[in-house]
Amino acid sequence: MKAIQLIKYGSSFNAFKTSEIPTPLLSEKEEVLIKVNAFGLNFADVMARKGLYRAAPDLPAVLGYEIVGKVIKVNDPENEYLIGKRVLCLTRFGGYAEFVKSKKSIIKIIPLSLSDGQALALATQYCTAFLAISSCINLNPLDTILIHSASGGVGSAITQLAKHKNLKVIGLTRSPHKVDYLKQNGVDLPIVTTENDYLSLLKSKSNYANVRAVFNSVGGKTMKKDIKLLDVTGQIVFFGISDRINQKKGFLNTLIQLLKIGKIHPAKLLLNSQTISGLNLLAIADKNPQQLINALEELISLFEENKISPSLGNQFLWNELPIAHEKFEKGELTGKVFVKVDIK
């Protein structure tokens, strides 16, 4: 089969190559083989391309964490009802290919009403958002939350889920031209971080000063600011570290990142009854896949009830993957970025 392999770290235009590799063989009883119709891009893909994602396989590697496709083969006769079904599944790498194998426990049959882009957004971005906001058990209607990278896939999803819960949303973006998108998506107070210091600005706005939850995918110095904004019983959910993207690998750069984040003494969290938690979707998929399936089922229900509206996404073709990576890395796109497997 054909697959797009990561062959070197660096620029997207030099990093990838289409290769012929063996089609996956089904070895375990619950495994199924899926013909891929489309695969999604995630920020972890960019980190892996730059050699900054420790969990990524050695080169040459096939990246990709979620796909939409059709089941064409099963290893257990009891699963034959899946053959021909259109499914969504998470893959721990291997998604940039014509075929992937997965386990029955981490695939979900999806309705035709969901486009490929929307389904792929639900798999990673909306599942991350759903689990992140569900972990904040102290949130009540009219509470204020702060979302970093609010125009991105996860940020957009958190915003929609937050408005469903009647929360006030502060949305951060680096791009002035994305402010209209943030407002249309439900953000109550958009802040362009290249024009304003969000900490100073929010401290001056009494009606937004008490932030009950922060959703941080950036890291770096933002963590110090966020803890200063966090209200009593508040929570920071940390699910990414995009601040690391322009740094090189190595102990020194890792140390610099830790110094930028700063030291947060547990006693401070204790005194204010605050929480800082981490969220890694791949770890959850490995250890508790049913949690993801449950989240997907809830999200599909919300979609069918018109309570969330994942965008149709930004579609690229197979040979346009480097362009998709480049635009995704630079933050030029809003909504899900995905690639159609259109090999002739």
ABEGO torsion letter per residue (X at the ends): XBBBBBABBEBAAAABBBBBBBBBBBABAABBBBBBABBBBBAAAAAAAAGABAABBBOBBBBEABBBBBBABBABAAAAAABGBBBBBBBBEGABBABBBBBAAABBBBBAABBAAAAAAAAAAAAAAAAAAAABAABBBGBBBBBBGAABAAAAAAAAAAAAAGBBBBBBBABAAAAAAAAAAGBABBBBAAABBAAAAAAABAAAABBABBBBAAEEAAAAAAAAABBBGBBBBBABBAAAAABBBEAAAAAAAAAAAEBBBAAAAAAAGBBBBBBBAAAAAAABAAAAAAAAAAAAAAAAAGABBBBAEBBBBAAAAAAAAAAAAAGABBEBBBBBBABX
